[in-house]
Amino acid sequence: MAKAPFNSGKLALFTASTAIGGLAQVWLLYVALIARHKEHTLSSLLGDGGLFFFTTSLAVTSALMLFERLPRKPTSWDLFWTILVLAICGIAVVFYISVLIDNLKVVAPFHDHVGPQVGCASIAFFYAFFAAARTGYFRK
């Protein structure tokens, strides 16, 4: 029987640490809202714009990991994805600032901006997997 080209334990650990650990504030808020019998919709959970912070943190850390640990010279594919993701992070920061400036007195100014947050975070999550795979993290 052929061995898998990747370590499934490392893949599971990476996924869990990124999705659960990286988003700990969202999970804790969810539990707190349920415990207090408050609204716990996606809009209320993401009303503070926290996924924009998650996006930039994950993308920048992944880019640093990619270029530090890449066993060979970066390919045009590595550079393309890195530039694309960092551009999306730039857009996320601009979006975050523009919404925040217009709504400084609102408690949850991002409650109507779930789509951009989830989209940016999904792209950053994909890029983190890309960077880990390119550096050989998932191999045994």
C-alpha positions in Angstrom: 0.0 0.0 0.0 1.4 3.4 -1.0 2.0 6.0 1.7 0.2 9.3 1.5 2.6 12.1 0.3 1.6 14.1 3.4 1.3 13.7 7.1 -2.4 13.7 7.9 -1.7 14.5 11.6 0.2 17.7 10.6 -2.6 18.6 8.3 -5.2 18.1 11.0 -3.1 20.1 13.5 -2.6 22.9 11.1 -6.3 23.1 10.3 -7.4 23.0 13.9 -4.8 25.5 15.1 -5.7 27.9 12.3 -9.4 27.6 12.4 -10.0 27.0 16.1 -7.0 28.7 17.7 -6.7 31.6 15.3 -10.4 32.4 15.7 -10.5 31.8 19.4 -12.1 35.2 20.1 -15.1 34.3 17.8 -15.6 30.9 19.5 -15.4 32.4 23.0 -17.8 35.2 22.0 -20.2 32.6 20.6 -20.2 30.6 23.9 -20.6 33.8 26.0 -23.5 35.0 23.9 -25.3 31.6 24.2 -24.6 31.5 27.9 -26.2 34.9 28.3 -29.1 34.1 26.0 -28.1 36.9 23.6 -28.3 37.0 19.8 -25.5 34.9 18.3 -25.9 35.4 14.6 -22.9 35.6 12.3 -23.5 39.4 12.1 -23.3 39.7 15.9 -20.2 37.5 16.1 -18.3 39.5 13.4 -19.6 42.9 14.2 -16.2 44.1 15.5 -14.4 43.3 12.2 -12.2 40.7 13.8 -11.9 38.6 10.7 -10.1 41.5 9.0 -7.4 41.3 11.7 -7.3 37.5 11.4 -6.9 37.8 7.6 -3.9 40.2 7.8 -2.2 38.3 10.6 -2.6 34.9 8.9 -1.5 36.2 5.5 1.5 38.0 6.6 2.7 35.2 8.9 2.2 32.7 6.0 4.1 34.9 3.6 7.0 35.1 6.0 6.9 31.4 6.6 6.8 30.7 2.8 9.9 32.9 2.0 11.9 31.8 5.0 11.4 28.1 4.7 11.0 27.6 1.0 13.7 25.0 0.1 14.3 26.6 -3.2 14.1 29.9 -5.0 10.4 31.2 -5.1 8.6 30.5 -8.3 6.4 33.0 -10.2 3.5 31.0 -8.7 4.7 31.7 -5.2 5.1 35.4 -6.0 1.7 35.6 -7.7 -0.2 34.2 -4.8 1.7 36.2 -2.3 1.2 39.5 -4.1 -2.5 38.6 -4.6 -3.1 37.8 -1.0 -1.2 40.7 0.3 -3.2 43.0 -2.0 -6.4 41.5 -0.6 -5.0 42.2 2.9 -4.4 45.8 1.8 -8.0 46.0 0.6 -9.2 44.5 3.9 -7.3 47.2 5.9 -8.7 50.0 3.7 -12.2 48.5 4.1 -11.8 48.2 7.8 -10.6 51.8 8.2 -13.3 53.2 6.0 -16.1 51.4 7.8 -14.6 52.3 11.2 -14.2 56.0 10.4 -17.8 56.3 9.2 -19.1 54.4 12.3 -16.9 55.3 15.2 -19.9 55.7 17.6 -21.6 52.4 16.6 -21.0 49.4 18.9 -20.7 46.8 16.1 -19.9 48.8 12.9 -19.1 45.6 10.9 -22.4 43.7 11.5 -23.4 44.4 7.9 -20.0 43.4 6.5 -19.9 39.7 7.0 -19.3 38.8 3.4 -16.1 40.8 2.9 -14.7 39.5 6.2 -15.5 35.8 5.4 -14.2 36.2 1.9 -10.9 37.7 3.0 -10.4 35.2 5.8 -11.1 32.3 3.4 -8.5 33.5 1.0 -6.0 34.0 3.8 -6.8 30.4 5.0 -6.2 29.1 1.5 -2.9 30.9 1.3 -1.8 29.6 4.6 -2.4 26.0 3.3 -0.6 26.9 0.1 2.4 28.3 2.0 2.6 25.3 4.3 2.4 22.8 1.4 5.0 24.7 -0.6 7.4 24.6 2.3 6.9 20.9 2.9 5.2 21.3 6.3 2.7 18.6 5.6 5.3 16.0 4.5 6.6 13.5 7.0 
